C-alpha cells in the first residue's frame, strides 16, 4: 500500500500489454450484446486506503496502472458503453463497486459495475467486516459493499438486469456451516448504478475482525514466498 509514484503514473505503463489492450478495445467497439463482461484477476475500481489528502493504493491491482485503466474507461465512455461488468477475484473478500470514468468526481459518467468474489476457504473463517471497513467505504463512495466471509458470487442475468447474490458461510474450519445470501445487488443500464435489493445477517458468523487490508497483503506475500520455496526445493530434488 503506497502513494502513486512516477512509475505507477507513467502513461506507457500497461497491465494487459499493448496488444491485449487493443484486442479488448477492438472487441468492445464491435460488441452489440446485452452485457460486456470482463472476467479478470485483480481489483479494477479504485480503492484508496489512505485519505483524500494522502491516498494509498495497492500496486498489485489496476490502481497500480491508473493510465491503462483510464484508457479503457475513456474508450467505453466515448463509445457509449454503459453495460460493462467486471468479474474479479484475488482479494479473498467480497466487494461491489460502480465503475466510473473519474473516481474523484461523484458525478462522473458511470460505465458499469464490478463484482468481486471472495475465496472459498483461503483466509479462514473471516468476518462480516474488518477494522478498516468503515473508513475504506467512506473514502471510496463508489464502492457499495464489502464483506469478509468466505463464499462466492451467484450472478443472475437477464437482458435488462444483472443481479449478484453474495453467498457466504459463517465458518469454514469445520463442517456444518449453512450458506446464506449476505446481500444482493442489481445493476441496470440506467446510469443509476448499483442498487442493494436485500441484505441479511449471517447467523453464527463473527461480526468484526481486527484485520485490515495491510494484513491481507502480508499474508499474500508469505503465501507467495512459501510457494516459491517449494518450487525451488522441487528443482533441487
NORQUIQUI-V730186 format. One record per backbone hydrogen bond with DSSP energy under -0.5 kcal/mol. CO is the residue of the C=O (numbers start at 1). NH is the residue of the N-H. Records with the same first field share a line. If there is no record, write none. Layout:
BEGIN
CO->NH  NH
END
This chain:
BEGIN
2->57
5->9
7->10
10->13
17->21
18->22
19->23
20->24
21->25
22->26
23->27
24->28
25->29
26->30
27->31
28->31
35->37
36->38  85
37->39
38->40  87
41->89
43->62
47->49
54->51
56->49  50
57->2  59
58->61
61->64
62->65
63->66
65->69
66->70
67->71
68->72
69->73
70->74
71->75
72->76
73->77
74->78
75->79
76->81
77->80
80->82
83->36
84->86  113
85->38  87
86->88  115
87->40
88->117
89->91
94->147
95->116
96->144  145
97->114
98->100
99->111  112
102->105
105->108
109->101
111->84
112->99
113->86
114->97  116
115->88  117
116->95
119->151
121->124
123->126
125->150
127->148
128->148
129->209
130->133
132->136
133->137
134->138
135->139
136->140
140->143
142->98  144
145->96
147->94
150->169
152->154  167
153->155
154->165
156->163
160->189
161->158  163
162->187
163->156
164->166  185
165->154  167
166->182  183
167->152
168->180
169->150
178->170
180->168  182
182->200
183->166
184->197  198
185->164
186->195
187->162
188->190
195->186  197
198->184
201->203
202->205
206->128
207->129
211->131  132
212->215  216
213->217
214->218
215->219
216->220
217->221
218->222
219->223
220->224
221->225
222->226
223->227
224->228
225->229
226->230
227->231
228->232
229->233
230->234
231->235
232->236
233->237
END
